[in-house]
Amino acid sequence: MEMTITLGALAAGLAIAGLAVWAERRPRDSLDPRLIPTTPIMFVGVLMVLLALVHLMTLFGVQTGRRQF
């Protein structure tokens, strides 16, 4: 169950970041500011992807973080 949720979060993060990049690169007709800023949305998507990747690594048994000696 955790793997499904994590993969869903990974896909959602990729979709959010991809849509934000696509919206940012579209040609603009006017110099009016956009109603929704795409840069913070892009960062949220990338953060979701990074967190999902780290969670997948921990699910597969890779130790992330400080080691206790």
Secondary structure, DSSP 4 states (H G I P E B T S, - for coil): -HHHHHHHHHHHHHHHHHHHHHHHHSPPSS-PPPSS-HHHHHHHHHHHHHHHHHHHHHHTT---SPPP-
